[in-house]
Amino acid sequence: MNKVSITLAFALAVFLSGNAALAQLPVEVFAGDKRSTLDVMFFRFFRQANGENSKVLFFNRNRASVDYDMTSSANLPSFGFTEAVSYNHPHLKGFAPVFIGQIFNSGVYPKAGVQFYRLTGDITVFSWLVSETLSQPSLDYYILLRYTPSVGEKLRLFTQLESLNVFPTETESAYAFTQRIRLGLQKEAWQFGLGSDLNQRGRDDFSTMSNSGVFLRYEFR
């Protein structure tokens, strides 16, 4: 299976799912030099009966990737689902307790900790520090920074940086660090441009995987 066919398959899945069930959701297709990814990520407050935002914020992240070197036994597709609910009282100034459920290829992981969320004009800051509620837990520090200033009458700059750092409490478990960068333009509901994903894993010696390419995002309304 070549890069073009995989990327087109991802794009088709995006539009089919968008027409069926992804109203008002941002969906990204990223075609890199080593793999393609499909990403759905958003955070929104639950609405009250009067239509105003409640204090409960919901974060959703569904992500799947396919490696171009996939075989029947190696480099198999990976997936991850992250659902988080936080209670954001105005007196906490953006900080909030957060409870998270994650499902990956490797299993199910409940987590809890502290979150920070701030949306000011064109700047978005979203972050958390959480711990697994299982025995011998790992600590996760996640941050998302987004900046979308206007650069023309109908265009905006689209810049986004994500960083996820996993610190195990077990002495023999590996650290894991992930950075994702997106740089492009936004026109109405479309965002497009260049991107790069970098993953590092290890304890004393680290293995590194990079994936650079182009992204296309659309916010279904």
C-alpha positions as CSV (number, residue, x, y, z in Angstrom):
1,M,0.0,0.0,0.0
2,N,1.6,3.3,-1.1
3,K,1.5,6.7,0.5
4,V,-1.1,8.2,-2.0
5,S,-3.6,5.4,-1.6
6,I,-3.3,5.5,2.2
7,T,-3.7,9.3,2.3
8,L,-6.7,9.2,0.0
9,A,-8.3,6.5,2.1
10,F,-7.9,8.7,5.2
11,A,-9.4,11.7,3.4
12,L,-12.4,9.7,2.2
13,A,-13.0,8.5,5.8
14,V,-12.9,12.1,7.0
15,F,-15.6,13.3,4.6
16,L,-17.8,10.3,5.0
17,S,-17.7,10.5,8.8
18,G,-18.1,14.2,8.7
19,N,-21.2,14.1,6.6
20,A,-22.7,11.4,8.8
21,A,-21.8,12.4,12.4
22,L,-19.1,15.0,12.8
23,A,-21.1,18.2,12.7
24,Q,-19.2,21.1,14.4
25,L,-16.0,19.0,14.8
26,P,-12.5,19.8,13.6
27,V,-10.9,16.9,11.7
28,E,-7.3,16.7,10.5
29,V,-5.7,14.5,7.9
30,F,-1.9,14.6,8.1
31,A,0.1,13.0,5.3
32,G,3.7,12.5,6.4
33,D,6.8,11.0,4.9
34,K,6.4,7.8,7.1
35,R,2.8,7.6,8.0
36,S,-0.6,9.2,7.7
37,T,-2.8,10.2,10.7
38,L,-6.5,11.0,11.2
39,D,-7.2,13.3,14.1
40,V,-10.4,14.6,15.7
41,M,-9.7,17.0,18.6
42,F,-11.9,19.6,20.3
43,F,-12.8,21.1,23.7
44,R,-16.2,22.7,24.5
45,F,-18.2,23.6,27.5
46,F,-21.5,21.7,28.1
47,R,-24.5,24.0,27.5
48,Q,-27.1,24.8,30.1
49,A,-30.8,24.8,29.4
50,N,-30.7,28.5,28.8
51,G,-28.1,28.1,26.1
52,E,-25.2,29.5,28.2
53,N,-22.0,27.6,28.9
54,S,-21.9,25.5,32.1
55,K,-18.7,25.1,34.2
56,V,-18.1,21.6,32.8
57,L,-15.6,21.4,30.0
58,F,-15.3,18.4,27.7
59,F,-12.1,17.5,25.9
60,N,-12.2,14.9,23.1
61,R,-9.2,13.5,21.2
62,N,-9.6,10.6,18.8
63,R,-6.4,9.7,16.8
64,A,-5.5,6.9,14.4
65,S,-2.3,6.4,12.3
66,V,-1.2,4.0,9.5
67,D,2.4,3.3,8.8
68,Y,3.4,3.1,5.1
69,D,5.6,0.0,6.0
70,M,2.7,-1.8,7.5
71,T,2.7,-5.6,7.1
72,S,0.5,-8.3,8.5
73,S,2.6,-8.6,11.7
74,A,4.6,-5.3,12.0
75,N,3.9,-1.6,12.0
76,L,0.2,-2.2,12.5
77,P,-2.3,0.7,12.7
78,S,-2.4,2.5,16.0
79,F,-5.3,4.3,17.7
80,G,-6.0,6.4,20.8
81,F,-9.2,7.8,22.4
82,T,-9.0,10.5,25.1
83,E,-12.0,11.8,26.9
84,A,-11.6,14.4,29.7
85,V,-14.1,16.2,31.9
86,S,-13.2,19.2,34.1
87,Y,-15.1,21.5,36.4
88,N,-14.0,25.1,35.7
89,H,-15.1,27.6,38.4
90,P,-14.4,31.2,37.6
91,H,-12.6,31.7,40.9
92,L,-10.0,29.1,39.9
93,K,-8.8,31.5,37.1
94,G,-8.5,28.7,34.4
95,F,-7.3,25.9,36.7
96,A,-9.7,23.0,37.2
97,P,-9.8,19.4,38.5
98,V,-9.9,17.0,35.5
99,F,-10.8,13.3,35.1
100,I,-9.6,11.4,32.0
101,G,-10.3,8.1,30.4
102,Q,-7.9,6.9,27.7
103,I,-8.0,3.9,25.4
104,F,-5.0,2.9,23.4
105,N,-3.8,-0.3,21.6
106,S,-2.1,-1.2,24.8
107,G,-5.1,-0.9,27.1
108,V,-7.4,1.4,29.2
109,Y,-6.0,4.1,31.5
110,P,-8.1,6.2,33.9
111,K,-6.3,9.4,35.1
112,A,-6.9,12.4,37.3
113,G,-5.2,15.7,38.0
114,V,-5.2,19.4,37.3
115,Q,-6.0,21.2,34.1
116,F,-5.5,24.8,32.8
117,Y,-7.5,26.3,30.0
118,R,-7.4,29.9,28.6
119,L,-8.9,31.3,25.4
120,T,-8.0,34.9,24.8
121,G,-8.6,36.4,21.4
122,D,-6.4,34.5,18.9
123,I,-4.5,32.6,21.6
124,T,-5.5,29.2,23.1
125,V,-3.6,27.6,26.0
126,F,-4.8,24.1,27.1
127,S,-2.7,22.0,29.5
128,W,-2.9,19.4,32.2
129,L,-0.8,17.5,34.7
130,V,-2.4,14.1,35.5
131,S,-1.6,10.8,37.0
132,E,-2.9,7.3,36.3
133,T,-5.1,6.0,39.1
134,L,-3.7,2.5,38.7
135,S,-0.8,1.1,40.7
136,Q,2.7,2.2,39.7
137,P,1.3,5.1,37.7
138,S,2.8,7.3,35.0
139,L,2.6,11.1,35.2
140,D,1.5,13.0,32.1
141,Y,2.2,16.6,31.3
142,Y,0.3,17.9,28.2
143,I,0.2,21.3,26.7
144,L,-1.4,22.7,23.5
145,L,-0.6,26.2,22.3
146,R,-2.5,27.7,19.3
147,Y,-2.2,31.2,17.8
148,T,-4.4,32.3,14.9
149,P,-3.9,36.0,14.1
150,S,-5.5,37.6,11.1
151,V,-3.1,38.1,8.1
152,G,-5.7,39.4,5.6
153,E,-9.3,40.1,5.0
154,K,-10.2,36.4,4.8
155,L,-7.0,34.7,6.0
156,R,-5.6,33.8,9.3
157,L,-2.2,32.3,10.3
158,F,-2.7,28.9,11.9
159,T,0.0,27.8,14.3
160,Q,-0.2,25.0,16.8
161,L,2.2,23.3,19.1
162,E,1.5,20.2,21.1
163,S,3.7,18.5,23.7
164,L,3.0,15.3,25.6
165,N,5.5,14.1,28.2
166,V,5.1,10.8,30.0
167,F,7.1,10.2,33.2
168,P,6.8,6.7,34.7
169,T,7.2,6.0,38.4
170,E,8.5,2.5,37.7
171,T,12.3,2.6,37.6
172,E,12.5,0.3,34.6
173,S,9.8,1.9,32.4
174,A,10.6,4.2,29.5
175,Y,10.0,7.9,29.3
176,A,8.0,9.1,26.2
177,F,8.0,12.5,24.7
178,T,5.9,13.7,21.8
179,Q,5.9,17.0,20.0
180,R,3.5,18.0,17.1
181,I,3.9,21.2,15.1
182,R,1.5,22.7,12.6
183,L,2.1,25.9,10.6
184,G,-0.2,27.1,7.9
185,L,-3.1,29.3,6.9
186,Q,-6.8,29.3,7.8
187,K,-9.6,30.3,5.5
188,E,-13.1,30.1,6.9
189,A,-13.5,26.5,8.1
190,W,-10.3,25.2,6.4
191,Q,-6.8,25.0,7.8
192,F,-3.8,23.7,5.8
193,G,-0.1,23.8,5.8
194,L,3.1,22.0,6.9
195,G,3.6,19.9,10.0
196,S,5.9,17.6,11.8
197,D,5.5,15.0,14.5
198,L,8.4,13.9,16.7
199,N,8.4,11.0,19.1
200,Q,11.1,10.0,21.6
201,R,11.1,7.0,23.9
202,G,13.6,5.4,26.2
203,R,15.3,5.8,29.6
204,D,19.1,5.9,29.2
205,D,19.1,5.6,25.4
206,F,16.3,7.2,23.4
207,S,14.9,6.1,20.1
208,T,13.5,8.9,17.9
209,M,10.8,8.8,15.2
210,S,10.0,11.8,13.1
211,N,7.2,12.3,10.5
212,S,7.0,15.4,8.4
213,G,4.5,16.3,5.8
214,V,1.3,18.4,5.1
215,F,-1.9,18.7,6.9
216,L,-5.5,19.6,6.0
217,R,-8.1,20.4,8.7
218,Y,-11.8,21.1,8.3
219,E,-14.2,22.2,11.0
220,F,-17.6,20.6,10.3
221,R,-20.3,22.9,11.4
